[in-house]
Amino acid sequence: MKPLFSEKINESLKKYQPTHVEKGLKCERCGSEYDLYKFAPTKKYPNGYEYKDGCKCEIYEEYKRNKQRKINNIFNQSNVNPSLRDATVKNYKPQNEKQVHAKQTAIEYVQGFSTKEPKSLILQGSYGTGKSHLAYAIAKAVKAKGHTVAFMHIPMLMDRIKATYNKNAVETTDELVRLLSDIDLLVLDDMGVENTEHTLNKLFSIVDNRVGKNNIFTTNFSDKELNQNMNWQRINSRMKKRARKVRVIGDDFRERDAW
């Protein structure tokens, strides 16, 4: 009777047999129990290789990679002025006590950021005092901690919403609103500049969905100006939920740095 496998096949099969086996081990990284199989060197693995059956480290690593891709994808959808790209909390240069307080508040916001205890921040004050700088700096720092973040400049956001009405649009209004509703931190920059009823209704939907979540709002408008009509009164009331208001006043950075 001929052998079941030829010698050549048997030799090939031996390559796939472990040279060493240990069972019931515990991974120090993920805490899972696993069985260790070590294999002899091959052309592909000249130093040999090992397989940990039951270890979840690779699954966790893939999860982390997927999460980071999601974080980057969402942040890359931000609508931000190119002049802010290099903004950090550290390179914000306060010129008065109000701005020193605003910078310290930004530092505290990043350090204490939590999805379990969400809080909002309203940076309010005159033009060119660095409100957007601080808001974008916070956004980048929170993203670096592994959270989903988007920064939306209101005029650009409204243009993006209008673009969803095009039959060839790459996203729907509902998809955009859902994206901004579900992330860990949303920054809405330059609140108060829109006045058409339709766009204000869309903005209200976004802000209303963000109640009880982490938000940052910047505005050049006073409370009186933000309550200019019924639509803005509704939006402003939602913005204030669990929000700390910080006044950022002073000379216009842009004029001071002009030459």
C-alpha positions as a Python dict, from the first residue, in 0.01 Angstrom:
ca = {
    (1, 'M'): (0, 0, 0),
    (2, 'K'): (137, 335, -103),
    (3, 'P'): (188, 601, 165),
    (4, 'L'): (-90, 857, 185),
    (5, 'F'): (150, 1140, 101),
    (6, 'S'): (471, 1139, -99),
    (7, 'E'): (797, 1222, 80),
    (8, 'K'): (804, 1559, -95),
    (9, 'I'): (459, 1648, 33),
    (10, 'N'): (548, 1526, 381),
    (11, 'E'): (853, 1751, 382),
    (12, 'S'): (636, 2044, 278),
    (13, 'L'): (387, 1970, 554),
    (14, 'K'): (664, 1968, 812),
    (15, 'K'): (734, 2331, 731),
    (16, 'Y'): (393, 2417, 864),
    (17, 'Q'): (425, 2217, 1185),
    (18, 'P'): (524, 2417, 1493),
    (19, 'T'): (863, 2344, 1640),
    (20, 'H'): (753, 2464, 1982),
    (21, 'V'): (414, 2496, 2155),
    (22, 'E'): (320, 2661, 2484),
    (23, 'K'): (-40, 2668, 2601),
    (24, 'G'): (-234, 2872, 2854),
    (25, 'L'): (-14, 3182, 2843),
    (26, 'K'): (-141, 3529, 2931),
    (27, 'C'): (-67, 3839, 2725),
    (28, 'E'): (72, 4127, 2931),
    (29, 'R'): (-66, 4384, 2685),
    (30, 'C'): (-427, 4279, 2624),
    (31, 'G'): (-475, 4037, 2914),
    (32, 'S'): (-600, 3754, 2690),
    (33, 'E'): (-506, 3389, 2733),
    (34, 'Y'): (-334, 3242, 2429),
    (35, 'D'): (-143, 2942, 2295),
    (36, 'L'): (200, 3012, 2147),
    (37, 'Y'): (315, 2830, 1831),
    (38, 'K'): (670, 2877, 1703),
    (39, 'F'): (767, 2776, 1350),
    (40, 'A'): (1100, 2699, 1185),
    (41, 'P'): (1267, 2947, 946),
    (42, 'T'): (1145, 2959, 586),
    (43, 'K'): (1236, 3165, 281),
    (44, 'K'): (963, 3412, 372),
    (45, 'Y'): (1053, 3412, 742),
    (46, 'P'): (1431, 3345, 760),
    (47, 'N'): (1429, 3394, 1137),
    (48, 'G'): (1123, 3179, 1190),
    (49, 'Y'): (795, 3315, 1317),
    (50, 'E'): (543, 3268, 1593),
    (51, 'Y'): (166, 3278, 1620),
    (52, 'K'): (-32, 3361, 1933),
    (53, 'D'): (-368, 3188, 1909),
    (54, 'G'): (-619, 3377, 2126),
    (55, 'C'): (-419, 3698, 2169),
    (56, 'K'): (-629, 4005, 2083),
    (57, 'C'): (-344, 4255, 2041),
    (58, 'E'): (-365, 4257, 1662),
    (59, 'I'): (-742, 4310, 1677),
    (60, 'Y'): (-692, 4602, 1915),
    (61, 'E'): (-419, 4749, 1695),
    (62, 'E'): (-645, 4729, 1390),
    (63, 'Y'): (-924, 4893, 1591),
    (64, 'K'): (-686, 5176, 1687),
    (65, 'R'): (-577, 5219, 1325),
    (66, 'N'): (-938, 5234, 1207),
    (67, 'K'): (-1027, 5480, 1482),
    (68, 'Q'): (-734, 5705, 1388),
    (69, 'R'): (-837, 5695, 1022),
    (70, 'K'): (-1188, 5802, 1128),
    (71, 'I'): (-1048, 6083, 1346),
    (72, 'N'): (-831, 6211, 1060),
    (73, 'N'): (-1110, 6180, 805),
    (74, 'I'): (-1352, 6383, 1017),
    (75, 'F'): (-1097, 6652, 1106),
    (76, 'N'): (-996, 6684, 741),
    (77, 'Q'): (-1355, 6785, 665),
    (78, 'S'): (-1314, 7097, 879),
    (79, 'N'): (-1378, 7434, 714),
    (80, 'V'): (-1096, 7653, 840),
    (81, 'N'): (-914, 7964, 722),
    (82, 'P'): (-562, 7866, 605),
    (83, 'S'): (-415, 8138, 830),
    (84, 'L'): (-511, 7928, 1133),
    (85, 'R'): (-340, 7604, 1028),
    (86, 'D'): (-38, 7657, 1253),
    (87, 'A'): (-235, 7786, 1553),
    (88, 'T'): (-154, 7630, 1890),
    (89, 'V'): (-240, 7731, 2243),
    (90, 'K'): (130, 7778, 2309),
    (91, 'N'): (188, 8025, 2024),
    (92, 'Y'): (-112, 8241, 2120),
    (93, 'K'): (42, 8566, 2250),
    (94, 'P'): (-194, 8740, 2495),
    (95, 'Q'): (-177, 9119, 2512),
    (96, 'N'): (-389, 9188, 2819),
    (97, 'E'): (-537, 9017, 3125),
    (98, 'K'): (-854, 8911, 2943),
    (99, 'Q'): (-648, 8733, 2681),
    (100, 'V'): (-425, 8573, 2946),
    (101, 'H'): (-743, 8438, 3108),
    (102, 'A'): (-870, 8315, 2770),
    (103, 'K'): (-544, 8128, 2706),
    (104, 'Q'): (-551, 7968, 3051),
    (105, 'T'): (-913, 7864, 2996),
    (106, 'A'): (-811, 7700, 2667),
    (107, 'I'): (-537, 7505, 2846),
    (108, 'E'): (-781, 7391, 3116),
    (109, 'Y'): (-1039, 7291, 2854),
    (110, 'V'): (-792, 7062, 2677),
    (111, 'Q'): (-656, 6913, 2999),
    (112, 'G'): (-1003, 6842, 3138),
    (113, 'F'): (-1167, 6731, 2814),
    (114, 'S'): (-1406, 6442, 2866),
    (115, 'T'): (-1692, 6288, 2671),
    (116, 'K'): (-1844, 6170, 3000),
    (117, 'E'): (-1860, 6520, 3148),
    (118, 'P'): (-1913, 6744, 2844),
    (119, 'K'): (-1889, 7120, 2861),
    (120, 'S'): (-1906, 7410, 2621),
    (121, 'L'): (-1702, 7725, 2581),
    (122, 'I'): (-1812, 8056, 2428),
    (123, 'L'): (-1527, 8283, 2319),
    (124, 'Q'): (-1688, 8624, 2277),
    (125, 'G'): (-1533, 8960, 2200),
    (126, 'S'): (-1403, 9210, 1950),
    (127, 'Y'): (-1255, 9139, 1607),
    (128, 'G'): (-902, 9009, 1569),
    (129, 'T'): (-832, 8913, 1930),
    (130, 'G'): (-746, 8550, 1860),
    (131, 'K'): (-1075, 8377, 1939),
    (132, 'S'): (-1054, 8160, 1629),
    (133, 'H'): (-684, 8095, 1696),
    (134, 'L'): (-761, 7959, 2042),
    (135, 'A'): (-1064, 7761, 1922),
    (136, 'Y'): (-870, 7590, 1643),
    (137, 'A'): (-575, 7529, 1876),
    (138, 'I'): (-809, 7355, 2122),
    (139, 'A'): (-957, 7150, 1838),
    (140, 'K'): (-615, 7024, 1730),
    (141, 'A'): (-508, 6945, 2086),
    (142, 'V'): (-828, 6749, 2159),
    (143, 'K'): (-789, 6558, 1831),
    (144, 'A'): (-433, 6468, 1932),
    (145, 'K'): (-579, 6305, 2244),
    (146, 'G'): (-772, 6061, 2023),
    (147, 'H'): (-1112, 6231, 1992),
    (148, 'T'): (-1328, 6307, 1688),
    (149, 'V'): (-1328, 6681, 1622),
    (150, 'A'): (-1445, 6922, 1353),
    (151, 'F'): (-1390, 7297, 1318),
    (152, 'M'): (-1653, 7479, 1113),
    (153, 'H'): (-1631, 7843, 1009),
    (154, 'I'): (-1999, 7942, 988),
    (155, 'P'): (-1996, 8117, 645),
    (156, 'M'): (-1810, 7818, 495),
    (157, 'L'): (-2045, 7575, 670),
    (158, 'M'): (-2350, 7752, 531),
    (159, 'D'): (-2199, 7736, 181),
    (160, 'R'): (-2142, 7365, 234),
    (161, 'I'): (-2503, 7315, 342),
    (162, 'K'): (-2624, 7502, 33),
    (163, 'A'): (-2403, 7279, -183),
    (164, 'T'): (-2592, 6972, -56),
    (165, 'Y'): (-2898, 7088, -249),
    (166, 'N'): (-2717, 7031, -578),
    (167, 'K'): (-2829, 6708, -746),
    (168, 'N'): (-2463, 6612, -793),
    (169, 'A'): (-2371, 6681, -429),
    (170, 'V'): (-2127, 6440, -264),
    (171, 'E'): (-2316, 6457, 68),
    (172, 'T'): (-2671, 6524, 183),
    (173, 'T'): (-2776, 6781, 441),
    (174, 'D'): (-2881, 6502, 677),
    (175, 'E'): (-2540, 6333, 646),
    (176, 'L'): (-2362, 6657, 729),
    (177, 'V'): (-2588, 6733, 1025),
    (178, 'R'): (-2545, 6375, 1152),
    (179, 'L'): (-2166, 6400, 1123),
    (180, 'L'): (-2156, 6722, 1324),
    (181, 'S'): (-2404, 6588, 1578),
    (182, 'D'): (-2213, 6270, 1664),
    (183, 'I'): (-1851, 6384, 1705),
    (184, 'D'): (-1677, 6435, 2040),
    (185, 'L'): (-1610, 6808, 1992),
    (186, 'L'): (-1760, 7059, 1751),
    (187, 'V'): (-1619, 7409, 1704),
    (188, 'L'): (-1850, 7662, 1539),
    (189, 'D'): (-1651, 7972, 1449),
    (190, 'D'): (-1798, 8319, 1387),
    (191, 'M'): (-2149, 8270, 1520),
    (192, 'G'): (-2394, 8550, 1438),
    (193, 'V'): (-2301, 8628, 1079),
    (194, 'E'): (-2586, 8438, 909),
    (195, 'N'): (-2935, 8586, 886),
    (196, 'T'): (-3141, 8398, 629),
    (197, 'E'): (-3419, 8198, 789),
    (198, 'H'): (-3339, 7878, 602),
    (199, 'T'): (-2970, 7868, 700),
    (200, 'L'): (-3056, 7964, 1058),
    (201, 'N'): (-3298, 7671, 1078),
    (202, 'K'): (-3018, 7435, 969),
    (203, 'L'): (-2778, 7595, 1216),
    (204, 'F'): (-3036, 7556, 1493),
    (205, 'S'): (-3067, 7183, 1412),
    (206, 'I'): (-2692, 7140, 1449),
    (207, 'V'): (-2664, 7341, 1773),
    (208, 'D'): (-2976, 7177, 1918),
    (209, 'N'): (-2830, 6831, 1849),
    (210, 'R'): (-2511, 6937, 2029),
    (211, 'V'): (-2680, 7016, 2361),
    (212, 'G'): (-2518, 6801, 2631),
    (213, 'K'): (-2200, 6754, 2426),
    (214, 'N'): (-1863, 6929, 2399),
    (215, 'N'): (-1878, 7249, 2195),
    (216, 'I'): (-1681, 7567, 2136),
    (217, 'F'): (-1844, 7876, 1989),
    (218, 'T'): (-1670, 8195, 1884),
    (219, 'T'): (-1850, 8521, 1812),
    (220, 'N'): (-1781, 8890, 1762),
    (221, 'F'): (-2141, 8966, 1861),
    (222, 'S'): (-2269, 9082, 2199),
    (223, 'D'): (-2555, 8900, 2372),
    (224, 'K'): (-2792, 9172, 2253),
    (225, 'E'): (-2677, 9126, 1893),
    (226, 'L'): (-2700, 8747, 1919),
    (227, 'N'): (-3062, 8788, 2028),
    (228, 'Q'): (-3136, 9002, 1722),
    (229, 'N'): (-3437, 8790, 1620),
    (230, 'M'): (-3636, 8484, 1722),
    (231, 'N'): (-3413, 8243, 1528),
    (232, 'W'): (-3096, 8369, 1694),
    (233, 'Q'): (-3263, 8371, 2035),
    (234, 'R'): (-3332, 7998, 1994),
    (235, 'I'): (-2974, 7929, 1883),
    (236, 'N'): (-2822, 8146, 2156),
    (237, 'S'): (-3024, 7972, 2427),
    (238, 'R'): (-2888, 7633, 2312),
    (239, 'M'): (-2532, 7765, 2295),
    (240, 'K'): (-2544, 7868, 2661),
    (241, 'K'): (-2631, 7520, 2792),
    (242, 'R'): (-2346, 7412, 3025),
    (243, 'A'): (-2126, 7678, 2865),
    (244, 'R'): (-1861, 7903, 3015),
    (245, 'K'): (-1841, 8243, 2850),
    (246, 'V'): (-1497, 8401, 2813),
    (247, 'R'): (-1454, 8760, 2698),
    (248, 'V'): (-1162, 8806, 2459),
    (249, 'I'): (-1106, 9176, 2397),
    (250, 'G'): (-820, 9399, 2283),
    (251, 'D'): (-658, 9543, 1973),
    (252, 'D'): (-699, 9368, 1640),
    (253, 'F'): (-406, 9125, 1597),
    (254, 'R'): (-433, 9158, 1222),
    (255, 'E'): (-383, 9534, 1227),
    (256, 'R'): (-97, 9513, 1475),
    (257, 'D'): (86, 9251, 1266),
    (258, 'A'): (24, 9425, 934),
    (259, 'W'): (383, 9558, 909),
}
